[in-house]
Amino acid sequence: MNYILLGPPGAGKGTQAKKIAKKFEIVHLSTGDMFREAKKFDKIINKFLVTGELVPDEVTVDMIKNRLLKDDIKKGFVLDGFPRTLNQAQALDLMIKSQIKIDAVFFINVTFEEAIRRISSRRVCSCGASYHIALLASKKVKKCDFCGKELSQRDDDKEDVVKDRITVYEKQTKPLIEYYRNARMLIGINGLKEEAEVFAQISEYIDKNKAKKGK
């Protein structure tokens, strides 16, 4: 049971990936989380993240290749943030070959205006908690409900950087939609609906897919 999530920044891929991983007991593989951890000690990766540019394909591919060698992905995984370019998609095809089958690619679609609104309103805490000014505000003004620390805005969540990220997405990531559509793997998801409704769309497909395999 292996899936890929595609969509513009702010589509909610990370949120949905966590829900998928929890419900279906598979591993959430987030390149965003991997890179944010790496940027603490890697100045090159940090530079790309701060400016909103994509990390070079070879760096990303090597990171994913090493991760897919671990035993915990045998039951299944959901890829969040990879692939982001055609080169990465082709590299993934070569990487998994006949050993791993991707069951579907979910494309969570939202408008760019909504993506900008969502991301620029996000606030985070050093403890890992995440909030949204309009949709999920903290109970304590500008402070984390869990640890009480000050909330901040990630550099790559600032509006000017978000616009750059969307421009990069339009140029380098959007062609993947056609790539996976031609491969008959693409499942369109309306990302403008409420979080629970988006998850219901994805869950319905996965449940039906599991039922077919069980026959």
C-alpha angles and dihedrals in degrees: 000000000000127000141177125212119210131180143112122289108286095029091119098249094146094050093048093044091056091050092049092048092050098045097043096033097236132131123274108220108193117180088190091061091044092052095044088055092046094049089068089073104014114076093188094055090044090056092054094047095049093050094042094241122140118258109247114276095240092057093048095044093051091050093051093043091056092045094053090057092069120102097232093076094062093095091050145283144217116222113216115186097007133126101029101160136038089249090056092048092051090046089052091052090054092042097056098031109161095334098077128032122206105218098196146341114228115208109201104198126201132157118263090241090057091045091055092047093050098046099041089052094054121110127187140195128218088241089066100258117136130204140180122217094223106024106031111012121175116254090232113061110257091343133105116256091215105046105008095236123141116273120231141187117246114239090239091053095062113114098246091049091045090056089052090049090053091049089053090048092051091052104037110018106035093069087068089071091065091041093058094037089058088049088053091237101109120110115186117222125190102233094183092076125089116289093253092050092051090052091048090057091052095042092051091057094046092048091051091047091051091049092053091051090049092059 
